[in-house]
Amino acid sequence: MFTLIFLAALVVMVLTKLWLASRQIRHVGRHRGAVPERFADTITLSAHQKAADYTIARTRLSMLEVLAGAAVLIGFTLLGGLHALNQLWLHVFGGGGYFYGVALIASVVLIGGLIDLPFSLYGQFVVEERFGFNKMTFGLWLADLLKMAVVACVLGLPLLLAVLWLMDQAGTYWWVWTWLLWMAFSLLLQVIFPTFIAPLFNKFEPLNDETLRERIEALLRKCGFASKGLFVMDGSRRSAHGNAYFTGFGASKRIVFFDTLLSRLDGEEVEAVLAHELGHFKRRHVAKMMIVTFALSLVFLALLGWLATREWFFTGLGVLPNFGSSNHALALVLFFLTLPVFTFFLGPLASVSSRKHEFEADEFAAHQTNAGHLVSALVKLYKDNAATLTPDPLYSAFYYSHPPAAQRIDRLLAHA
């Protein structure tokens, strides 16, 4: 019975994703020939058509990724791939143990990552290259990949060993202790990411533009925000896309600007973009998101604790449980492989919440700076990042974490 439920959920998820993507492609294509009236004075037809073509290309690639992902999932589960890996590592490690568990999980992650590589390469060196966004060499891409693998091993393997130990030693409520460990690990990442991890991939230099620095520091004082520093990141080394973000936690908070962003926006526009980002902190969006994430992780870990004791959970997904050794690693793999299938339709709820936060941050920015400056900055970013101005309404409602351009700018102009 569980096999049928899993298959039905997978088919519904895949068909829904493909249907939404096809809607997006058709809708963007239909509106490719004319710039929306409200943007006619600021976006050229050629820029609008580039954004449409870029959106369609990325969406088509995502459709292939959906199909490949479903095939891999079926291969791991009902076609016996995970069962075969499990038997292999049981044999290698003499019937179980913590290193067996790590090997099983790591091999599944590695195989999945290798299957994803062609899509990553195509997206970076074909799609991004075609539209003028790719600035990476293959050597840099490979170096980034190797660095990410090393970081994942250094941070992930000890965490995985600790989780497997808790599952084995902490009794029935191991999932509570695992949840506490996960929270601590997540907060630690927030602290060490800006100073130890991010510099492995990019160069961060202090913002040297004194006029812009004084403008930003005045805004920070006005908003009561304390930061460890203002930094410029060499985003142009990898991509022509521009962005700005906050990173860190507590005393380690940093404000980071892509060099590509600073090259395109004037001082007033940069200030407005920063005010929007400050709005997320002042409205406690980061804290709210963390609370929701931690609450959901507790629920899911409790669910895993229950499923790990049910034989039908394993057999229904094409895997025979280990009768002479622990099933903890096997349960972990199965759970995280299949969880996205059953939680897919929760995605729009997260999107709705995120868009609400974006509107609130825009409102904050409009009160702290000039709403017109944020509008002009957003229009430049939409143009330079080739973001479509005409997304399919249902697709954007389902997936978009930010409001569509027209909705967002209408709200801002109401505050002007």
N, C-alpha and C positions, 0 to 999 in steps of 0.2 A: 504493500500500500504506500509506504513512504517513497519508494522508487517512483511510483506514478505521480505523487504529489510533487516531488522534486522535478521530474520531467515537465509536468504541466507548468510549474512556476518558471522553469528555464525557458520554455517555448514562449510563454506570455512575455517574459522580460525581453527576449531577443526580438520578437515581432514588434513589441512596443518601441524599442530603441530604433529599429529599422524604419518603422512607420514615421516616427517623429523626425528622424534624419531626412527621410524622403520629403516630408512636408517642408522642412527647412530649405532643402535644395530647390524645390519648386517655387516656394514663396520668394526666396532671394532672387532666383532667376527671373521670375515674372516682373520684379521691380528693378531689374538691373538697368533698364533703359532710361530712367529719369531720376534725377536727384530729388529727394523729398523736398517739398516747397520750403519748409522752415530752414533747410540747410543750403538752399540754392545759392545764397550769397557767399557762403564760406567753404563749400565743398564742390570741387569741379566734377564734371561728369566722368572724366577719366579716373579720378580718385575713387569715386563711388563704384565704378565698374570693377576697379582693382579689388576693392573690399568685397564685392559680391563674388568675384571669381576666387578670391582667397578663402572666403567662408565656404563656398561650395567644395573646393579642393580639400579643405580640412575635414569637412563633414563626410565626404566620400571615403576618406581614409579611415575615419572613425567607424564607418559601417563595416569595412573590412576587419577592423580590430574587434568589433562585436562578434562577427562570425568566427574569427580565429579564437577568441576567448571562449566562446561556447564550445567549440570543438576540443580545445585543450581541457576544459572542465569535464566534458564527457569522457575524454581519453583518460584522465586521471581517475575518474570515479567508475562509471558503469562499464567502461571497456577494460578495466583492470590495471591501469597504469600505476596507481598508488599501491594497489595490492602487491604488484610485482616488486616495486621499490621496497615496500615493507619487508617482504620475504628476503630480498637481497641483503638489506642491512641487518636483519635478524641473524642471517647466516654469518655475515662478516663479523658481527660483534658477539657471537655466541649466545643469541637468544634475548638480547635486550640491554638495558642500562642507559645511563644518561647520554653517552656518546652515540649510541644507536639512535636515540631520539633526536639529537642535534643533527646527525647525518641525514636522517629521514626528512626532517623539515628543510634543511639547507639544500638538499638535492631537489626537492619540489620547487623551492624558490629559484634555484639556479636554472632549472629546466624552463620554468615560466619566463624568467628573464631572458634566456637565450631565444625563446620564441618571439618575445617582444622586440628584440633587437632590429630585425628588418623593418618593422614599422617605425621605430625611432630613427633609423638611418634614412628611410624614405621621407619621413616628415621633415627632418633637418636638412638633408642635402638635395632633396628634390622639391618639395613643396615650399619650404622657407627660402630656398635658393631661387626658385622660379619667381618669387614675388619680392626679391631683394632684401629679405630679412636676415638671411644666414650670413654670419661673419666668422663662423668656426671653420677651422681646418679639421681634417679627419684625425690628425694627431692630437689636437686639443680635445676633440670629442672622445677619443680613446683614453686620453689621460684623465678626463673627468669621470669616465666610466670606471676606470681602475681605482681612482680615489674614492668614489662612492662605494665600491665594493669593499675597500679597506675600512672605511668608516663604518659600514654596515657590520663588518665582522668584529671590529674592535668594540663597538657599542652593543650590537645585537646578540652576539654569541654569549657573552656573560649574562645578559638579560634572559635569554632563552634557557640557559642552564639553571638560572635561579628559578624561573617559572616551573620548569620540569621538576626541580627539587621540591618546590612548594606543593605541586600537585601530588608528589609521592609521599611527602612527610607531614603536611599540614592538616591531614584528616579531611573529613567531609566538607568543611568550609574553607578548603584551600583557596577557593576563588575570591574570598574576602581579602586574604593576605596578598594574593596576586594583584588584586585591584589596588591595594595600598602601594605595592611595589611599582605598579604601572603609573600611578599618580606621581610618585616621587621621581621616577625616571623621566616623565614628561616635563615636570618642572625643572629638573636638572638640565634637560636639553635646551629649555628656554634660556637658561643662564649661560651655558657654554657655547651655544651656537654662534653668537656674534663674534666672540673673541677667539675661538679655537677651530670651529668647523668651517664657517663661511670663508675665512681667509685662505683656506686650502684651495678654493676654487676661483676667488676673485681678489683683486687688489682694492683696498679701502684706504682712501686718503682723506684727510680733513678738508672740509670745505674752505677753499682759499679766497673765494670772492667775498671781500670784506663788506661790500654794500649789501649783498644778499644775506650774508651771515648776520649782520646787524638787524635786517628786516625780520629774519626768521627768529632770532633770539628775542626780539621785542614781542613777536607773536607768542612765543613759548612763555614768556613772563606774563603776558596778558591772560593766557589760558591756565597758568599755574602748573605747567608741565616741566618736570626735571628730566634731563637727558644726559647720558654719558658723552654725547658728542654728535656732531653733524659730519657725515661722511659721504664721499662720492665714490661710487662703485664703477669699475670699468666694464659696464654692461655691453659697451660697443665691441668688446673683444669677441663676444659670442653672438650678439643679435642686434638688429637695428630697432627693436622694440624698446620703448621707454617706460619707466615706472619709478615709483618711490614707495618706501615702506618703513614701518617701525619693526624693530626686532629686539629680542631680549626680554628680560623679566626683572621687575624690581629695579635695583640700582644699575643693572646692566643694559638698560634700554638705550637703543641707538636709533638715530634717524638716518636713513640711507637714501640717497638719490642716485639713480642711474645717470651716468654722464650723458647718455642719449637724451634723457628728459631735460637736463639743464641746457642742452644745446638748442632746444626747440622752444622753450617757454621763457617769457620775460620774468622779471622779479615779482611782479604783482601776481602773475599766474602761478608761479612756484609757491608763493605764500598761500594762495587760495587752495592749491592741491594739498599742501601741508595742513592747512586748517581742516580740510576734510578728514585727513588721517587722524588728526588730533580729536576730531569729533567721535571717532570710534572709541578712543580711550575715555573721553569725558562722559560719554553715554554708557560706559562700562560694557561695550559690546564684546571685548576680548574676554573679560571675566565671565560674562553670561555664556559665551560660547564654550569656555573651558568647563563651566559647571554642567552644561548640557552634555558635553562630551564625556565627562567623568561619570555622570549619572547613567548614560547609555552604556558605557563600558562595564559598569557594575551589573546592569541587567543582562548584558550579553555574556559576561563571565559566569553569572549564576545559571543562565541557560546552558552554557557549555558544561558546567558542573553536573547538571541533570542529564544532558544528552550523553555524556561520557560513560554513564552507567547503563545505557540502553543498547542492547545488542542490535535492535532494528536500525539504529542510527548508522551503524557500520555496514551491516549487510544490505540495507536499503540503498546505500551509495556504492555498492560493488566491492566492499572490502570485508574480509573476514577478520574479526577481532583476534588479538593475541590471547590465547587461552593459557599460555605458560608464562607470560610476562606482562608488563604494564602496557596499557592502551593509551596512555596520556598523550604521547607525541602524535599518535595516529588520530586521536580525537581532535587535537589542536589543528592539525592539517585539514581534516575534513570540515571542521567548523568554519575556518577562515576561507576555505575554498568556496563553500556553498552559501555563506552568510549573505554576500551581495545579491544572490538570486532572490532571497526571501525578504530583503530590506529595500529592494529597488524602488518600490513605490513610496518609500518614506522620503526619497530624494526631493520631491517638490516642496515638502514641508520645510526642509532646510533652505531651499532656494527662496521661499517666501520670507522666511526669517532674515536671510541675508539681504534681500532687497529692501526690506523694512529698515534694516540697520544702515544701508547705504543712503536711503532718503533722510534718515535722522542725521547722519554725518554731513550730508549736503546742507541740511538746514542749519546745523551748527556753524559750518563754514560760511554760510551766507550772513550769519549774524556777527561773525568775527572779522570777516573781510568783505570784499565786494562780490556779490553773487555773479555779476557780469564777468569778472575775471575768472571765476571757476568755469563758467560756461565757455568762455573762449579757450581756456586750457583744455577742457574736455573735447571740444570740437577738434583742436589740433591733435589730441591723442587719438581720437577716433580715426582721423585721417591718416596719421603717421603709422598707426598700428593696424590699419586696414580692417577696422571693426565695422561690420555691416550696420547700416542705419535702418535696415528693413528686415529684421528677423521675423520668422513665423511666430505669431503670438503664442500658440500652444507650446512650441518648442522652447521659446524663451521663458515661458511660465514654468516649464518643467525643469529646465537646466540652468538658466542664467542666475548667477549669484549677484549680478548688478542689474539694475533696471535698464531696459532698452533706452537708447539715446534720446528719443523724442520725449518719453515720459520723464526722464531725469531732468532734461533741460526745461521742460514746461514747469516742473515743480520749482526749479531754481529761479526761473524768471518771475515766478509769483512772489519770490522774496526780494526781488531786485528793487 
